[in-house]
Amino acid sequence: MYKHKSADKKKLFLLAKKVQKNAYAAYSNFYVGAAAQAEDGSIFVGCNVENAAYGVTQCAERAAISALIAAGKKKVIALAVVGSVPDFLTPCGACRQWLREFMLPQAPIYLCNDAGVQKTSSIAELL
Ligand code: THU
């Protein structure tokens, strides 16, 4: 858990990129990192964790949200997700459903590649 008084887009990207390195992607070799900011400014990170039973793989976004909820926070006010893709990564359907539960419709979702934030979206837009 990382604390910032005024976490911004850049910090969320950098933290997502940092945790991306810890991904366990033994089956896809696709590393993903996510950083979720709570209402009080604290930031929680997650990476994808795969399994031989691929269906129970945990996505980075859901890992970050789980950490935020486990810490007693209630809402995600901003989220960054980064994958090694040319343009930007968008959350999968299951993650979109999770984001729908914990984010306001217009709250920023920063879609990133290795170079930085490439697009700012929202759960309203993604759904
Ligand atoms: N993955 C994520 O963690 N988040 C996304 O938004 C897209 C996909 C993971 C799941 C799996 O471990 C790997 O990336 C390939 O799909």
Backbone and ligand atoms as CSV (ligand in chain L), in Angstrom:
chain,resi,resn,atom,element,x,y,z
A,1,MET,N,N,0.849,-1.189,0.000
A,1,MET,CA,C,0.000,0.000,0.000
A,1,MET,C,C,0.885,1.239,0.000
A,2,TYR,N,N,0.571,2.160,-0.891
A,2,TYR,CA,C,1.339,3.392,-0.999
A,2,TYR,C,C,0.411,4.545,-0.678
A,3,LYS,N,N,0.923,5.529,0.079
A,3,LYS,CA,C,0.070,6.681,0.427
A,3,LYS,C,C,0.566,7.953,-0.220
A,4,HIS,N,N,-0.342,8.676,-0.804
A,4,HIS,CA,C,-0.018,9.966,-1.395
A,4,HIS,C,C,-1.156,10.898,-1.063
A,5,LYS,N,N,-0.798,12.123,-0.680
A,5,LYS,CA,C,-1.844,13.100,-0.375
A,5,LYS,C,C,-2.647,13.429,-1.629
A,6,SER,N,N,-1.939,13.639,-2.728
A,6,SER,CA,C,-2.644,13.979,-3.962
A,6,SER,C,C,-2.104,13.131,-5.098
A,7,ALA,N,N,-2.444,11.865,-5.064
A,7,ALA,CA,C,-2.004,10.945,-6.108
A,7,ALA,C,C,-2.578,11.398,-7.431
A,8,ASP,N,N,-1.773,11.373,-8.445
A,8,ASP,CA,C,-2.271,11.804,-9.742
A,8,ASP,C,C,-2.094,10.694,-10.764
A,9,LYS,N,N,-2.482,11.030,-11.956
A,9,LYS,CA,C,-2.412,10.146,-13.108
A,9,LYS,C,C,-1.013,9.525,-13.266
A,10,LYS,N,N,-0.001,10.376,-13.161
A,10,LYS,CA,C,1.390,9.946,-13.340
A,10,LYS,C,C,1.788,8.946,-12.251
A,11,LYS,N,N,1.434,9.230,-11.011
A,11,LYS,CA,C,1.789,8.335,-9.909
A,11,LYS,C,C,1.093,6.993,-10.063
A,12,LEU,N,N,-0.173,7.038,-10.442
A,12,LEU,CA,C,-0.912,5.779,-10.642
A,12,LEU,C,C,-0.244,4.966,-11.748
A,13,PHE,N,N,0.144,5.629,-12.816
A,13,PHE,CA,C,0.844,4.930,-13.900
A,13,PHE,C,C,2.152,4.322,-13.391
A,14,LEU,N,N,2.944,5.114,-12.692
A,14,LEU,CA,C,4.258,4.623,-12.238
A,14,LEU,C,C,4.126,3.450,-11.270
A,15,LEU,N,N,3.133,3.512,-10.397
A,15,LEU,CA,C,2.936,2.410,-9.448
A,15,LEU,C,C,2.421,1.161,-10.171
A,16,ALA,N,N,1.564,1.356,-11.156
A,16,ALA,CA,C,1.065,0.212,-11.941
A,16,ALA,C,C,2.226,-0.433,-12.696
A,17,LYS,N,N,3.079,0.408,-13.229
A,17,LYS,CA,C,4.225,-0.091,-13.997
A,17,LYS,C,C,5.209,-0.831,-13.088
A,18,LYS,N,N,5.373,-0.332,-11.883
A,18,LYS,CA,C,6.289,-0.961,-10.923
A,18,LYS,C,C,5.791,-2.361,-10.530
A,19,VAL,N,N,4.503,-2.464,-10.240
A,19,VAL,CA,C,3.966,-3.754,-9.779
A,19,VAL,C,C,3.809,-4.745,-10.940
A,20,GLN,N,N,3.725,-4.217,-12.147
A,20,GLN,CA,C,3.619,-5.072,-13.344
A,20,GLN,C,C,4.761,-6.097,-13.377
A,21,LYS,N,N,5.928,-5.686,-12.909
A,21,LYS,CA,C,7.117,-6.564,-12.908
A,21,LYS,C,C,6.920,-7.795,-12.029
A,22,ASN,N,N,6.025,-7.696,-11.062
A,22,ASN,CA,C,5.804,-8.820,-10.131
A,22,ASN,C,C,4.768,-9.817,-10.629
A,23,ALA,N,N,4.186,-9.553,-11.773
A,23,ALA,CA,C,3.139,-10.458,-12.283
A,23,ALA,C,C,3.654,-11.891,-12.376
A,24,TYR,N,N,2.756,-12.806,-12.135
A,24,TYR,CA,C,3.056,-14.230,-12.361
A,24,TYR,C,C,2.283,-14.615,-13.618
A,25,ALA,N,N,2.987,-14.594,-14.742
A,25,ALA,CA,C,2.340,-14.815,-16.040
A,25,ALA,C,C,3.015,-15.992,-16.751
A,26,ALA,N,N,3.111,-17.093,-16.040
A,26,ALA,CA,C,3.838,-18.278,-16.530
A,26,ALA,C,C,3.208,-18.891,-17.770
A,27,TYR,N,N,1.933,-18.626,-18.001
A,27,TYR,CA,C,1.228,-19.294,-19.108
A,27,TYR,C,C,1.031,-18.372,-20.309
A,28,SER,N,N,0.792,-17.103,-20.062
A,28,SER,CA,C,0.585,-16.169,-21.179
A,28,SER,C,C,1.827,-15.324,-21.454
A,29,ASN,N,N,2.692,-15.209,-20.458
A,29,ASN,CA,C,3.850,-14.317,-20.538
A,29,ASN,C,C,3.434,-12.862,-20.765
A,30,PHE,N,N,2.210,-12.541,-20.369
A,30,PHE,CA,C,1.690,-11.183,-20.527
A,30,PHE,C,C,1.564,-10.551,-19.137
A,31,TYR,N,N,2.389,-9.553,-18.891
A,31,TYR,CA,C,2.481,-8.935,-17.568
A,31,TYR,C,C,1.579,-7.709,-17.488
A,32,VAL,N,N,0.758,-7.658,-16.457
A,32,VAL,CA,C,-0.171,-6.535,-16.270
A,32,VAL,C,C,-0.029,-5.981,-14.850
A,33,GLY,N,N,-0.075,-4.676,-14.732
A,33,GLY,CA,C,-0.059,-4.019,-13.422
A,33,GLY,C,C,-1.222,-3.052,-13.332
A,34,ALA,N,N,-1.744,-2.871,-12.123
A,34,ALA,CA,C,-2.845,-1.922,-11.912
A,34,ALA,C,C,-2.637,-1.187,-10.593
A,35,ALA,N,N,-3.100,0.059,-10.553
A,35,ALA,CA,C,-3.064,0.853,-9.329
A,35,ALA,C,C,-4.421,1.517,-9.153
A,36,ALA,N,N,-5.001,1.315,-7.972
A,36,ALA,CA,C,-6.335,1.844,-7.680
A,36,ALA,C,C,-6.236,2.844,-6.535
A,37,GLN,N,N,-6.814,4.017,-6.741
A,37,GLN,CA,C,-6.786,5.063,-5.718
A,37,GLN,C,C,-8.109,5.095,-4.969
A,38,ALA,N,N,-8.015,5.125,-3.646
A,38,ALA,CA,C,-9.215,5.182,-2.805
A,38,ALA,C,C,-9.589,6.635,-2.528
A,39,GLU,N,N,-10.754,6.801,-1.917
A,39,GLU,CA,C,-11.310,8.141,-1.679
A,39,GLU,C,C,-10.405,9.018,-0.803
A,40,ASP,N,N,-9.602,8.412,0.044
A,40,ASP,CA,C,-8.714,9.202,0.910
A,40,ASP,C,C,-7.344,9.450,0.273
A,41,GLY,N,N,-7.166,9.039,-0.969
A,41,GLY,CA,C,-5.906,9.285,-1.672
A,41,GLY,C,C,-4.947,8.113,-1.656
A,42,SER,N,N,-5.196,7.130,-0.796
A,42,SER,CA,C,-4.280,5.984,-0.738
A,42,SER,C,C,-4.392,5.164,-2.023
A,43,ILE,N,N,-3.295,4.520,-2.370
A,43,ILE,CA,C,-3.229,3.777,-3.628
A,43,ILE,C,C,-2.859,2.320,-3.350
A,44,PHE,N,N,-3.551,1.420,-4.015
A,44,PHE,CA,C,-3.337,-0.018,-3.853
A,44,PHE,C,C,-3.013,-0.611,-5.216
A,45,VAL,N,N,-2.081,-1.548,-5.207
A,45,VAL,CA,C,-1.616,-2.092,-6.485
A,45,VAL,C,C,-1.939,-3.578,-6.596
A,46,GLY,N,N,-1.950,-4.055,-7.820
A,46,GLY,CA,C,-2.177,-5.478,-8.077
A,46,GLY,C,C,-1.552,-5.866,-9.402
A,47,CYS,N,N,-1.214,-7.135,-9.526
A,47,CYS,CA,C,-0.683,-7.655,-10.796
A,47,CYS,C,C,-1.445,-8.939,-11.112
A,48,ASN,N,N,-1.331,-9.393,-12.349
A,48,ASN,CA,C,-2.012,-10.642,-12.664
A,48,ASN,C,C,-1.249,-11.833,-12.080
A,49,VAL,N,N,-2.012,-12.805,-11.625
A,49,VAL,CA,C,-1.462,-14.030,-11.032
A,49,VAL,C,C,-2.162,-15.199,-11.717
A,50,GLU,N,N,-1.412,-15.901,-12.541
A,50,GLU,CA,C,-2.013,-16.978,-13.340
A,50,GLU,C,C,-1.947,-18.327,-12.614
A,51,ASN,N,N,-2.626,-19.287,-13.210
A,51,ASN,CA,C,-2.673,-20.622,-12.638
A,51,ASN,C,C,-2.791,-21.625,-13.771
A,52,ALA,N,N,-2.314,-22.854,-13.522
A,52,ALA,CA,C,-2.421,-23.920,-14.522
A,52,ALA,C,C,-3.883,-24.130,-14.908
A,53,ALA,N,N,-4.779,-23.945,-13.952
A,53,ALA,CA,C,-6.212,-23.906,-14.267
A,53,ALA,C,C,-6.476,-22.448,-14.651
A,54,TYR,N,N,-6.316,-22.159,-15.935
A,54,TYR,CA,C,-6.215,-20.761,-16.388
A,54,TYR,C,C,-7.423,-19.893,-16.007
A,55,GLY,N,N,-8.568,-20.526,-15.914
A,55,GLY,CA,C,-9.796,-19.780,-15.607
A,55,GLY,C,C,-9.788,-19.110,-14.248
A,56,VAL,N,N,-8.988,-19.586,-13.338
A,56,VAL,CA,C,-8.950,-18.957,-12.014
A,56,VAL,C,C,-7.817,-17.929,-11.906
A,57,THR,N,N,-7.252,-17.585,-13.033
A,57,THR,CA,C,-6.259,-16.503,-13.080
A,57,THR,C,C,-6.862,-15.230,-12.511
A,58,GLN,N,N,-6.052,-14.531,-11.718
A,58,GLN,CA,C,-6.490,-13.249,-11.151
A,58,GLN,C,C,-5.932,-12.108,-11.995
A,59,CYS,N,N,-6.787,-11.234,-12.450
A,59,CYS,CA,C,-6.336,-10.070,-13.211
A,59,CYS,C,C,-5.779,-8.997,-12.271
A,60,ALA,N,N,-4.930,-8.160,-12.830
A,60,ALA,CA,C,-4.288,-7.085,-12.063
A,60,ALA,C,C,-5.314,-6.120,-11.453
A,61,GLU,N,N,-6.310,-5.767,-12.229
A,61,GLU,CA,C,-7.302,-4.794,-11.760
A,61,GLU,C,C,-8.056,-5.321,-10.536
A,62,ARG,N,N,-8.484,-6.574,-10.626
A,62,ARG,CA,C,-9.240,-7.136,-9.504
A,62,ARG,C,C,-8.355,-7.317,-8.276
A,63,ALA,N,N,-7.069,-7.620,-8.501
A,63,ALA,CA,C,-6.128,-7.743,-7.373
A,63,ALA,C,C,-5.990,-6.395,-6.659
A,64,ALA,N,N,-5.881,-5.315,-7.425
A,64,ALA,CA,C,-5.736,-3.972,-6.830
A,64,ALA,C,C,-7.011,-3.584,-6.070
A,65,ILE,N,N,-8.150,-3.864,-6.655
A,65,ILE,CA,C,-9.424,-3.538,-5.993
A,65,ILE,C,C,-9.577,-4.353,-4.710
A,66,SER,N,N,-9.204,-5.630,-4.757
A,66,SER,CA,C,-9.294,-6.475,-3.558
A,66,SER,C,C,-8.444,-5.917,-2.427
A,67,ALA,N,N,-7.245,-5.446,-2.752
A,67,ALA,CA,C,-6.355,-4.879,-1.730
A,67,ALA,C,C,-6.979,-3.622,-1.124
A,68,LEU,N,N,-7.591,-2.808,-1.978
A,68,LEU,CA,C,-8.237,-1.563,-1.514
A,68,LEU,C,C,-9.395,-1.882,-0.558
A,69,ILE,N,N,-10.202,-2.850,-0.947
A,69,ILE,CA,C,-11.343,-3.233,-0.108
A,69,ILE,C,C,-10.869,-3.877,1.198
A,70,ALA,N,N,-9.836,-4.707,1.117
A,70,ALA,CA,C,-9.303,-5.369,2.315
A,70,ALA,C,C,-8.751,-4.360,3.316
A,71,ALA,N,N,-8.298,-3.212,2.807
A,71,ALA,CA,C,-7.764,-2.163,3.687
A,71,ALA,C,C,-8.872,-1.306,4.303
A,72,GLY,N,N,-10.117,-1.634,3.980
A,72,GLY,CA,C,-11.233,-0.917,4.590
A,72,GLY,C,C,-11.740,0.266,3.791
A,73,LYS,N,N,-11.186,0.444,2.576
A,73,LYS,CA,C,-11.664,1.540,1.730
A,73,LYS,C,C,-12.924,1.072,1.002
A,74,LYS,N,N,-13.670,2.028,0.490
A,74,LYS,CA,C,-14.974,1.679,-0.101
A,74,LYS,C,C,-15.081,1.901,-1.603
A,75,LYS,N,N,-14.384,2.926,-2.071
A,75,LYS,CA,C,-14.562,3.309,-3.484
A,75,LYS,C,C,-13.221,3.517,-4.185
A,76,VAL,N,N,-13.225,3.221,-5.477
A,76,VAL,CA,C,-12.065,3.498,-6.330
A,76,VAL,C,C,-12.353,4.803,-7.059
A,77,ILE,N,N,-11.510,5.798,-6.821
A,77,ILE,CA,C,-11.776,7.096,-7.477
A,77,ILE,C,C,-10.979,7.254,-8.768
A,78,ALA,N,N,-9.942,6.426,-8.930
A,78,ALA,CA,C,-9.156,6.445,-10.174
A,78,ALA,C,C,-8.388,5.138,-10.258
A,79,LEU,N,N,-8.170,4.684,-11.481
A,79,LEU,CA,C,-7.457,3.422,-11.679
A,79,LEU,C,C,-6.558,3.532,-12.909
A,80,ALA,N,N,-5.362,2.964,-12.785
A,80,ALA,CA,C,-4.469,2.869,-13.949
A,80,ALA,C,C,-4.180,1.405,-14.201
A,81,VAL,N,N,-4.138,1.038,-15.480
A,81,VAL,CA,C,-3.781,-0.336,-15.837
A,81,VAL,C,C,-2.754,-0.284,-16.964
A,82,VAL,N,N,-1.704,-1.100,-16.816
A,82,VAL,CA,C,-0.640,-1.104,-17.815
A,82,VAL,C,C,-0.284,-2.520,-18.239
A,83,GLY,N,N,-0.141,-2.683,-19.550
A,83,GLY,CA,C,0.318,-3.945,-20.118
A,83,GLY,C,C,1.309,-3.619,-21.222
A,84,SER,N,N,2.113,-4.605,-21.593
A,84,SER,CA,C,3.092,-4.355,-22.659
A,84,SER,C,C,2.431,-4.523,-24.017
A,85,VAL,N,N,1.685,-3.519,-24.369
A,85,VAL,CA,C,0.946,-3.495,-25.635
A,85,VAL,C,C,1.337,-2.225,-26.383
A,86,PRO,N,N,1.193,-2.211,-27.710
A,86,PRO,CA,C,1.607,-1.021,-28.461
A,86,PRO,C,C,0.793,0.234,-28.123
A,87,ASP,N,N,-0.533,0.076,-27.999
A,87,ASP,CA,C,-1.345,1.268,-27.738
A,87,ASP,C,C,-1.740,1.362,-26.260
A,88,PHE,N,N,-2.755,0.630,-25.860
A,88,PHE,CA,C,-3.135,0.597,-24.442
A,88,PHE,C,C,-3.963,-0.644,-24.182
A,89,LEU,N,N,-4.031,-0.996,-22.906
A,89,LEU,CA,C,-4.752,-2.186,-22.483
A,89,LEU,C,C,-6.111,-1.772,-21.937
A,90,THR,N,N,-7.154,-2.519,-22.278
A,90,THR,CA,C,-8.456,-2.255,-21.649
A,90,THR,C,C,-8.839,-3.450,-20.774
A,91,PRO,N,N,-9.483,-3.201,-19.639
A,91,PRO,CA,C,-9.858,-4.284,-18.727
A,91,PRO,C,C,-10.797,-5.307,-19.379
A,92,CYS,N,N,-10.678,-6.546,-18.967
A,92,CYS,CA,C,-11.531,-7.625,-19.477
A,92,CYS,C,C,-12.963,-7.457,-18.951
A,93,GLY,N,N,-13.873,-8.247,-19.458
A,93,GLY,CA,C,-15.287,-8.143,-19.080
A,93,GLY,C,C,-15.529,-8.323,-17.593
A,94,ALA,N,N,-14.859,-9.306,-17.000
A,94,ALA,CA,C,-15.046,-9.557,-15.560
A,94,ALA,C,C,-14.560,-8.357,-14.747
A,95,CYS,N,N,-13.439,-7.783,-15.147
A,95,CYS,CA,C,-12.914,-6.605,-14.432
A,95,CYS,C,C,-13.832,-5.408,-14.607
A,96,ARG,N,N,-14.417,-5.269,-15.783
A,96,ARG,CA,C,-15.356,-4.155,-16.008
A,96,ARG,C,C,-16.544,-4.266,-15.052
A,97,GLN,N,N,-16.983,-5.488,-14.837
A,97,GLN,CA,C,-18.088,-5.722,-13.910
A,97,GLN,C,C,-17.685,-5.313,-12.487
A,98,TRP,N,N,-16.452,-5.645,-12.108
A,98,TRP,CA,C,-15.938,-5.233,-10.782
A,98,TRP,C,C,-15.838,-3.715,-10.700
A,99,LEU,N,N,-15.340,-3.114,-11.756
A,99,LEU,CA,C,-15.173,-1.656,-11.747
A,99,LEU,C,C,-16.530,-0.969,-11.637
A,100,ARG,N,N,-17.523,-1.539,-12.259
A,100,ARG,CA,C,-18.895,-1.018,-12.203
A,100,ARG,C,C,-19.388,-0.971,-10.752
A,101,GLU,N,N,-18.935,-1.923,-9.964
A,101,GLU,CA,C,-19.371,-2.034,-8.566
A,101,GLU,C,C,-18.694,-0.994,-7.663
A,102,PHE,N,N,-17.447,-0.643,-7.989
A,102,PHE,CA,C,-16.658,0.168,-7.052
A,102,PHE,C,C,-16.271,1.556,-7.555
A,103,MET,N,N,-16.583,1.865,-8.808
A,103,MET,CA,C,-16.219,3.187,-9.342
A,103,MET,C,C,-17.460,3.946,-9.777
A,104,LEU,N,N,-17.391,5.262,-9.641
A,104,LEU,CA,C,-18.445,6.089,-10.210
A,104,LEU,C,C,-18.348,6.014,-11.730
A,105,PRO,N,N,-19.486,6.162,-12.421
A,105,PRO,CA,C,-19.500,5.979,-13.880
A,105,PRO,C,C,-18.452,6.797,-14.633
A,106,GLN,N,N,-18.192,8.026,-14.157
A,106,GLN,CA,C,-17.280,8.921,-14.890
A,106,GLN,C,C,-15.882,8.991,-14.298
A,107,ALA,N,N,-15.590,8.225,-13.255
A,107,ALA,CA,C,-14.256,8.279,-12.624
A,107,ALA,C,C,-13.192,7.829,-13.621
A,108,PRO,N,N,-12.000,8.423,-13.568
A,108,PRO,CA,C,-11.003,8.126,-14.595
A,108,PRO,C,C,-10.379,6.734,-14.498
A,109,ILE,N,N,-10.304,6.099,-15.671
A,109,ILE,CA,C,-9.563,4.844,-15.827
A,109,ILE,C,C,-8.462,5.148,-16.831
A,110,TYR,N,N,-7.222,5.088,-16.354
A,110,TYR,CA,C,-6.085,5.427,-17.206
A,110,TYR,C,C,-5.568,4.167,-17.888
A,111,LEU,N,N,-5.681,4.148,-19.191
A,111,LEU,CA,C,-5.255,3.000,-19.990
A,111,LEU,C,C,-3.841,3.289,-20.493
A,112,CYS,N,N,-2.913,2.417,-20.132
A,112,CYS,CA,C,-1.497,2.732,-20.339
A,112,CYS,C,C,-0.760,1.663,-21.135
A,113,ASN,N,N,0.334,2.097,-21.751
A,113,ASN,CA,C,1.342,1.158,-22.234
A,113,ASN,C,C,2.638,1.492,-21.494
A,114,ASP,N,N,3.747,0.892,-21.898
A,114,ASP,CA,C,5.010,1.111,-21.187
A,114,ASP,C,C,5.412,2.587,-21.113
A,115,ALA,N,N,4.971,3.355,-22.101
A,115,ALA,CA,C,5.400,4.748,-22.198
A,115,ALA,C,C,4.592,5.694,-21.317
A,116,GLY,N,N,3.396,5.282,-20.907
A,116,GLY,CA,C,2.577,6.168,-20.084
A,116,GLY,C,C,1.100,6.034,-20.388
A,117,VAL,N,N,0.327,6.978,-19.862
A,117,VAL,CA,C,-1.132,6.966,-20.060
A,117,VAL,C,C,-1.427,7.330,-21.515
A,118,GLN,N,N,-2.130,6.442,-22.201
A,118,GLN,CA,C,-2.437,6.676,-23.623
A,118,GLN,C,C,-3.866,7.147,-23.833
A,119,LYS,N,N,-4.738,6.791,-22.876
A,119,LYS,CA,C,-6.146,7.179,-23.029
A,119,LYS,C,C,-6.781,7.211,-21.649
A,120,THR,N,N,-7.633,8.173,-21.414
A,120,THR,CA,C,-8.418,8.209,-20.177
A,120,THR,C,C,-9.837,7.812,-20.528
A,121,SER,N,N,-10.305,6.736,-19.882
A,121,SER,CA,C,-11.647,6.254,-20.135
A,121,SER,C,C,-12.462,6.306,-18.836
A,122,SER,N,N,-13.551,5.592,-18.784
A,122,SER,CA,C,-14.381,5.522,-17.582
A,122,SER,C,C,-15.184,4.236,-17.698
A,123,ILE,N,N,-15.783,3.826,-16.605
A,123,ILE,CA,C,-16.564,2.590,-16.684
A,123,ILE,C,C,-17.837,2.830,-17.515
A,124,ALA,N,N,-18.338,4.038,-17.485
A,124,ALA,CA,C,-19.507,4.368,-18.325
A,124,ALA,C,C,-19.153,4.134,-19.797
A,125,GLU,N,N,-17.982,4.576,-20.179
A,125,GLU,CA,C,-17.553,4.423,-21.578
A,125,GLU,C,C,-17.272,2.958,-21.911
A,126,LEU,N,N,-16.593,2.259,-21.009
A,126,LEU,CA,C,-16.198,0.863,-21.311
A,126,LEU,C,C,-17.399,-0.073,-21.374
A,127,LEU,N,N,-18.413,0.234,-20.566
A,127,LEU,CA,C,-19.587,-0.654,-20.590
A,127,LEU,C,C,-20.585,-0.204,-21.654
L,1,THU,N1,N,-4.998,-9.519,-17.754
L,1,THU,C1,C,-5.082,-8.604,-16.734
L,1,THU,O1,O,-4.522,-8.816,-15.659
L,1,THU,N2,N,-5.795,-7.472,-16.958
L,1,THU,C2,C,-6.340,-7.097,-18.150
L,1,THU,O2,O,-6.915,-6.049,-18.266
L,1,THU,C3,C,-6.198,-7.996,-19.313
L,1,THU,C4,C,-5.699,-9.352,-19.011
L,1,THU,C5,C,-4.170,-10.711,-17.570
L,1,THU,C6,C,-4.910,-12.006,-17.428
L,1,THU,C7,C,-3.862,-13.004,-17.922
L,1,THU,O3,O,-2.987,-13.318,-16.863
L,1,THU,C8,C,-3.086,-12.237,-18.941
L,1,THU,O4,O,-3.324,-10.862,-18.681
L,1,THU,C9,C,-3.428,-12.564,-20.369
L,1,THU,O5,O,-4.752,-12.382,-20.638
